[in-house]
Amino acid sequence: MRPFAFKRPAGAEAAVKLVAANKDARFIAGGTNLIDLMKEGIDRPNELVDISRVSLNLIRSLGGNGVSIGALAKNTETANHPLIRKDYPMLSQAILSGASPQIRNMATNGGNLMQRTRCAYFYDLGTPCNKRQPGSGCGAKDGLNRYSAIFGWSDSCVAVHPSDMCVALAALDATVRIRTVAGGERKIIFTAFHRLPGDLPELDNNLSHGEMIVSIDIPKNNFAANSYYLKIRDRSSYAFALVSVAAGLEIDKGVIKQARIALGGVAHKPWRADEAERFLEGKRAEAATFQQAAELALRGAKPLSENGYKVKLTQRAIARALRRAANV
Amino acid sequence: MMQDDLKRQPSRVDGRAKVTGKATYIAEFRFPDLAYGYLVQSTIARGTIRDIDTAEAEKQPGVVKILTHKNAPRLANPQADEDFGEKSRPFFALMTDRVLFSGQPVAVVIADTFEQARYAASLMKVSYAEEKPSTDIRDVMDKGFAAGRPRPVRGTPDEAFAAAEVKVEAEYTIPIEHHNAMEPHATVANWDGDRLTVYDKTQGVTGVRNYLATNFGIDREKITVLSPFVGGAFGASLRPTPNTLLAVMAARETKRPVKIVYSRRQLATAHGYRPASIQKIKIGADKAGKLNSIIHEAVHNTSSHEDFAEDLVGISRTLYACPNVRTDAKITRTDLQTPLWMRAPGTVSGAFALESALDELAYKLKIDPLELRLINYAETDPDTGRPFSSKELRECYRQGAERFGWKNRKPEPRSMRDGRFMVGWGLATGTWGAFLAPSSARVTLKADGTALVESGTTDIGPGTYTTISLIAARQLGLPLEKVTFKLGDSNLPSAPSQGGSITTASVGTAVQECAQIVQKDLMATESKREASPFSGVPFENIEFVDGSARIKGRPETSMTIGEILSRNGLPEVSATHTTRPDFGERAKYATASHGAQFVEVKVDEEIGIVRVTRVVQATAAGRIINPKGAHSQEMGGVVWGIGMALMEHTEIDHRIGRIMNPNLAGYHVPVNADIGAIETIFVPEEDTIVNPLGAKGLGELGLVGIPAGIANAVYHATGIRVRDLPITPDKLAG
């Protein structure tokens, strides 16, 4: 085991100070991903700052403005919370389709956003990976890339973000509230929280070192009645998505007023299908329209050597998710 | 089998120990002053180690010693555990600077704690002269060479195929698959002077003892190998893995007991795997469905250093009556670890090809797949002409079809639906040889009315503790709880390694015969006692019931075993016995178990998801000794088959010859949610020839037909014939 210091400061402020002061320090809460990364020698922090007892675990209504879910609320609790089940069932479905009950019981919401790709090359020290070791090359781009991205990848990285929860949050236009190193607060719109790999694949997101996620706030919307999270995977449980779709529709007298489509398993971040959303708005909620939207969403997809199947499968998944959301 | 029937059956005798944590697995054993070894594995697949820099690692606190090929003591007499032919050069860890596969152990770091050893191991710097590896069977399939002795051609298969009225010709591929047992491979080795005690995860304690004795040049008598509980093996522990030799070596070098446990990631190359295979099948038939030719050609990969071969094509010689048959088996070398037997080795791979091809033929003929199998039913072994010692396969088909409702199947593909799901019904046949190997056992009857049964076999999960206890209890006329069965100790009377589904038949026969010898010895003594009611009574007229002996039909003569022992002044009576199976009589027959597997899938076609919703597994395997264990075995075979058919796949980056999914998140085995209803049927067979117990093996059989049955059901549901396992969503909807 690599030696490391373990600290449990009294509150968020002290925790942020500790991590900010040491570039090799990490926050730890549920630890469901970080511990694995440390065991494999992929992440090698010399200091862990335990924030699991910091009181950021509330899930509360923002009055008429939606809901705020604490960064340290557990995934299980979030998925089963009455506010989430009632107003954001898609989020509940997404969380429950991820990992296993044991992992969801440990995993926190903030940690879910911070989890790292499961690309096999990232996890194997015996192979090149620009995300793990910048400049070493991308093993997956011309290697095993059945699970890899079809959107937004770069020559340096083709990894996908593993989260299901984040796909729903992207569709729901959530905002990430962050405690800054200076002690203030800032907000990042969810779709801008995670990054595309570009030339800096080692950066998963736009959080600065030492910054702490406080909560994820989801605005009020009218998608609850017509939303669906569809996940396609190699087995029925405990597998990452080949592709997943979070679909939300606001339908009035058969006409789509608003649409949200976010995709998982296709990019380095949850991928919003903006063009398809705009296409749907004002149209009748029917299967043929959904099919067109699905095709539109996949325009510009750039499959790799082994993941060409994702283009058609994602199209089918989008069409299915929209139909399920609209009950048609 | 129905739940209510099963409830009345005895449960595992070791079940309580297992669920309460009292059953101790290898990595849990300790000795005082134990040191921990951690392996360093190669990151290249082929080449030579240039240098290993241990300096940084050696400086770390707690590090006791680091063994590499540079300082590891040479083995006294390097000799493999298996003979794979004269060209094979067995691999011994740390005995060479050559790298034969990625993940090969190149060093072992020994430290006071596991954490210290692992950390120091991460600081080792190994440099290589790297050569380009070849690990893709597609690249080397044309370099295949014959494996084993060529088998005779039956009739004129090529001519018959050319002239056949209806033909199927297809190629089937199966990727490398790994056993992924729950328990990792582990060894704890302790030297006490020149005596060696080794706790080792193995399917054969005798084999490991002999292997260590040979390679270290020490007497077998000085070695004890123990393996009391095994957390799944499926073939992965049929050969000693590097941890065994290295722990013993490290313990000798450090003069401390040493434990080595493989990590999950490391396990992918600790041992072999089901080899990747490419099979070409040609089947010809007449319009009535009578087969006139089968040509089955298979090639699978082996390592660069050992010519491992398993029998994929044998099933095509024996499963159906066919006058013209040619099989051709080849292996081809790759820069990977040597393959290894994995549940139903060879046969399940061959069955996927043969039983898929037969299904394809059924559609071409427009004959029901079950009818086609009955038309070509082999009444005698087509390969040898010998009669079967027993074969109730026809009854398996009948009962299985009835339970499944096969007659309601619509013949056309894509003709059955359930809402948005396409429904498919498929079937396949399974078979596995009923083998028998010499075995030894000791049975001791004690004054307190209990029996101790001992044999150096293992229980890798099938329930051997229970099954052998049941055999002894029934023979001795004792309640099950009065029988204790000890196994997993090389000092016990020796038994064959637990593989090939031979244990119940082989060890069970030894125990049953030995128990009878003890009974005879006891009653011979008793009958000589003055005033014994058994004086002059032939043994055949004595029965053993509820812990007592009595003359048949005369319950008043009943005397407990304890009473008999005490009246004769004996503390106990014991015998050791070794079976010498009568191969002379058996050899006149073909001996095999059979099964018919009926599978329902529901396919969510739009997104390519296959659910195996229902399986009826009908089995004919002689006498069923442990019904609950048998049910579990056959259910387990279905679950394994679902994994093989739908998800299991060892992914290799062939550019670097490296396994890229060496963990249970990346290598998918079925989860509970993947499993639908599984029903088992056991068709009894009276078989006095196969062995005195009349029992045949079950462990492999239940898997053999399942992958083909699922693929056939998927075709029936969708009209898509997947000939390349596994059947993942991308193959149906991509």
Interface residues (C-beta under 8 A of the other chain):
Chain A: M1 R2 P3 E40 G41 R118 A120 Y121 Y123 D124 L125 G126 T127 G139 D142 G143 L144 R146 L230 I232 R233 D234 R235 S236 S237 Y238 A239 F240 L242 G308 Y309 K310 K312 L313 R316 A317 A319 R320
Chain B: T43 S102 E115 Q116 R118 Y119 S122 R265 E606 I607 G608 I609 R611 L646 M647 E651 D653 R655 I656 R658 M660 N661 N663 A665 G666 H668 P670 V671 N672 A673 D674 T728 P729 D730 A733 G734
